[in-house]
Amino acid sequence: MDSNYVTNMERLNGIMWHLECIALARKEIEKFRPPADLFRIRVYYSLYVTNLMSVIDFILEIYKGDFQEALEKQLKTSHHSGEDVLGYVRELRNGIVHRGLDPTAGALVKSGIVYVVAKPVTNRSGAKIYSAPALFLRDILLHTDISARPVIERFLERTFEEIVSIPLEEIIEIYSKIIEKTAHMPEWAKKISHSNTPKETLEIAIRYQISKCRELLQPPMGQRII
């Protein structure tokens, strides 16, 4: 039980980190107006791509094929299968992370905002080419983002339920053991930590964490690709 709780909280923290990064990147890419800073454009588009794909892969590692099947069903457009949309974003992420690919090599101005034009991407061997599901990379990312979040939240329900089902006394004991094993923590700090863990405060913190994760998982404003 100890390891399950710790694992679930670590998962929650990791997912929330990726979602926070996505929110920051999405906000910034809507601000680019000519003349735009090319470095900042590359940074924030890359941040969006890598964190979006990372949170998807995070859930995929836990729930395997069931999650992928549900996600691909949501990602499907009238001209592209969900598998191809997911494959495009994944290979774009791989290119950015592993090969230094610049996803922002071309752009157009629409309604006064600089939007990156999406280019075809290949897998590492170059054997498979993924065409862009839309003209603008922003629209592809937004489509993936909007489609993925309800699926992610649905699959995380089990994790949420497991966290709140553990008695607070057991959680306090778990944290006590973690504190005791923290080698760099002074003994006086350990004693204070042991004597200052009210159950009510802990319960509020846990429920806030889950509530914050649900809030971050709400789909952004925008439209999916038809």
C-alpha positions as CSV (number, residue, x, y, z in Angstrom):
1,M,0.0,0.0,0.0
2,D,2.9,2.4,0.9
3,S,4.4,2.0,-2.6
4,N,1.1,2.4,-4.3
5,Y,0.4,5.7,-2.6
6,V,3.8,7.1,-3.3
7,T,3.7,6.0,-6.9
8,N,0.3,7.5,-7.4
9,M,1.4,10.9,-5.9
10,E,4.5,10.9,-8.0
11,R,2.5,10.2,-11.1
12,L,0.1,13.0,-10.2
13,N,3.0,15.5,-9.7
14,G,4.6,14.5,-13.0
15,I,1.4,14.8,-14.9
16,M,0.7,18.2,-13.4
17,W,4.2,19.4,-14.2
18,H,3.7,18.6,-17.9
19,L,0.2,20.2,-17.9
20,E,1.6,23.4,-16.3
21,C,4.3,23.6,-19.0
22,I,1.6,23.0,-21.7
23,A,-0.5,25.8,-20.3
24,L,2.5,28.2,-20.3
25,A,3.5,27.3,-23.9
26,R,-0.1,27.5,-25.2
27,K,-0.5,31.0,-23.7
28,E,2.8,32.2,-25.2
29,I,2.2,31.0,-28.8
30,E,-1.0,33.0,-29.0
31,K,1.0,36.2,-28.4
32,F,3.5,36.1,-31.3
33,R,3.0,39.1,-33.6
34,P,5.3,40.4,-36.3
35,P,8.2,40.9,-36.0
36,A,8.3,37.9,-33.7
37,D,11.3,36.6,-31.8
38,L,12.3,33.4,-33.6
39,F,14.1,32.0,-30.6
40,R,11.0,32.4,-28.4
41,I,8.8,30.9,-31.0
42,R,11.0,27.8,-31.2
43,V,11.2,27.5,-27.5
44,Y,7.5,27.6,-26.8
45,Y,6.4,25.5,-29.7
46,S,9.0,22.9,-28.7
47,L,7.8,23.1,-25.1
48,Y,4.2,22.5,-26.1
49,V,5.1,19.5,-28.3
50,T,7.4,17.8,-25.9
51,N,5.2,18.2,-22.8
52,L,2.0,17.2,-24.7
53,M,3.6,14.0,-25.9
54,S,5.2,13.4,-22.6
55,V,2.0,13.5,-20.7
56,I,0.4,11.2,-23.3
57,D,3.3,8.7,-23.0
58,F,3.1,8.9,-19.2
59,I,-0.5,7.7,-19.2
60,L,0.3,5.2,-22.0
61,E,3.0,3.6,-19.8
62,I,0.4,2.9,-17.1
63,Y,-2.7,1.9,-19.1
64,K,-1.1,0.5,-22.3
65,G,-3.2,-0.4,-25.3
66,D,-6.6,0.5,-23.7
67,F,-5.6,4.1,-23.4
68,Q,-4.0,4.3,-26.8
69,E,-7.1,2.9,-28.5
70,A,-9.4,5.4,-26.7
71,L,-7.0,8.3,-27.5
72,E,-6.7,7.4,-31.2
73,K,-10.5,7.2,-31.5
74,Q,-10.7,10.8,-30.2
75,L,-7.8,12.0,-32.4
76,K,-9.3,10.8,-35.7
77,T,-10.2,13.5,-38.2
78,S,-12.1,13.3,-41.5
79,H,-8.8,13.0,-43.4
80,H,-6.4,11.4,-40.9
81,S,-6.6,8.4,-38.6
82,G,-6.0,8.8,-34.9
83,E,-2.9,6.6,-35.3
84,D,-1.5,9.0,-37.9
85,V,-2.2,12.1,-35.8
86,L,-0.6,10.6,-32.7
87,G,2.3,9.3,-34.8
88,Y,2.8,12.8,-36.3
89,V,3.1,14.4,-32.8
90,R,5.2,11.6,-31.5
91,E,7.7,11.8,-34.3
92,L,7.8,15.6,-34.2
93,R,8.6,15.3,-30.4
94,N,11.3,12.7,-31.2
95,G,12.9,14.9,-33.8
96,I,12.9,17.9,-31.5
97,V,14.4,16.0,-28.5
98,H,16.8,13.6,-30.2
99,R,17.8,15.3,-33.5
100,G,17.5,19.0,-32.7
101,L,14.6,19.5,-35.2
102,D,13.3,23.0,-35.5
103,P,9.5,22.7,-35.7
104,T,9.2,26.4,-36.5
105,A,11.1,26.7,-39.7
106,G,8.2,28.4,-41.5
107,A,5.3,30.6,-40.5
108,L,2.4,32.7,-41.8
109,V,0.6,35.6,-40.3
110,K,-3.2,35.1,-39.6
111,S,-5.3,37.7,-37.9
112,G,-2.2,39.5,-36.9
113,I,-0.7,36.4,-35.1
114,V,2.4,34.5,-36.3
115,Y,1.5,30.8,-36.7
116,V,4.0,28.1,-37.5
117,V,3.3,26.1,-40.6
118,A,3.4,22.4,-39.9
119,K,5.8,20.3,-42.1
120,P,5.8,16.5,-42.7
121,V,7.9,14.5,-40.3
122,T,9.6,11.1,-40.5
123,N,10.5,8.5,-38.0
124,R,14.1,8.0,-37.0
125,S,14.9,5.6,-39.9
126,G,13.2,7.9,-42.4
127,A,11.1,4.9,-43.6
128,K,7.8,6.4,-42.6
129,I,6.6,9.9,-43.4
130,Y,3.7,11.5,-41.5
131,S,1.9,14.3,-43.3
132,A,0.7,17.3,-41.3
133,P,-2.9,16.9,-40.2
134,A,-3.5,20.7,-40.6
135,L,-1.7,23.7,-42.1
136,F,-0.8,25.2,-38.7
137,L,1.1,23.4,-36.0
138,R,-0.8,25.2,-33.4
139,D,-4.0,23.7,-34.7
140,I,-2.5,20.2,-34.6
141,L,-1.3,20.6,-31.0
142,L,-4.6,22.1,-29.9
143,H,-6.6,19.3,-31.6
144,T,-4.4,16.7,-29.8
145,D,-4.6,18.6,-26.5
146,I,-8.4,19.0,-26.6
147,S,-8.9,15.4,-27.6
148,A,-6.5,13.9,-25.1
149,R,-7.5,15.6,-21.9
150,P,-11.0,13.9,-21.3
151,V,-9.4,10.5,-22.1
152,I,-6.6,11.1,-19.7
153,E,-8.9,12.2,-16.9
154,R,-11.1,9.2,-17.4
155,F,-8.2,6.8,-17.1
156,L,-6.8,8.7,-14.1
157,E,-10.1,8.2,-12.1
158,R,-8.7,5.0,-10.7
159,T,-5.6,6.8,-9.5
160,F,-7.7,9.5,-7.8
161,E,-9.9,6.9,-6.1
162,E,-6.9,5.0,-4.8
163,I,-5.3,8.1,-3.3
164,V,-8.4,9.2,-1.4
165,S,-9.2,5.7,-0.2
166,I,-6.1,5.3,1.9
167,P,-6.7,6.2,5.6
168,L,-5.0,9.4,6.7
169,E,-3.2,7.6,9.5
170,E,-1.5,5.3,6.9
171,I,-0.5,8.3,4.8
172,I,1.0,10.0,7.9
173,E,3.0,6.8,8.6
174,I,4.2,6.7,5.0
175,Y,5.5,10.3,5.2
176,S,7.1,9.5,8.5
177,K,9.0,6.7,7.0
178,I,10.1,8.9,4.1
179,I,11.3,11.6,6.5
180,E,13.3,9.1,8.5
181,K,15.0,7.8,5.4
182,T,15.9,11.3,4.2
183,A,19.7,11.3,4.9
184,H,20.3,15.1,4.3
185,M,17.5,16.2,6.7
186,P,18.7,17.3,10.1
187,E,17.3,15.5,13.1
188,W,15.7,18.6,14.5
189,A,13.8,19.1,11.3
190,K,12.6,15.5,11.4
191,K,11.3,15.9,14.9
192,I,9.4,19.1,13.9
193,S,7.9,17.3,10.8
194,H,6.8,14.3,12.9
195,S,5.0,16.6,15.4
196,N,3.4,18.9,12.9
197,T,1.3,16.8,10.5
198,P,-2.4,17.5,11.4
199,K,-4.7,15.0,9.6
200,E,-7.1,17.8,8.6
201,T,-4.3,19.7,6.8
202,L,-3.1,16.6,5.1
203,E,-6.5,15.7,3.8
204,I,-7.0,19.3,2.5
205,A,-3.6,19.1,0.7
206,I,-4.4,15.7,-0.9
207,R,-7.8,16.8,-2.1
208,Y,-6.4,20.1,-3.4
209,Q,-3.8,18.2,-5.4
210,I,-6.5,16.1,-7.1
211,S,-8.7,19.1,-7.7
212,K,-5.8,21.0,-9.2
213,C,-5.0,18.1,-11.5
214,R,-8.6,18.0,-12.6
215,E,-8.5,21.7,-13.2
216,L,-5.4,21.5,-15.3
217,L,-7.0,18.7,-17.3
218,Q,-9.9,20.8,-18.5
219,P,-9.7,21.2,-22.3
220,P,-8.4,24.5,-23.5
221,M,-10.5,26.9,-25.6
222,G,-10.4,26.1,-29.2
223,Q,-11.5,23.7,-31.9
224,R,-10.6,20.2,-32.9
225,I,-9.6,19.5,-36.5
226,I,-12.6,18.3,-38.5
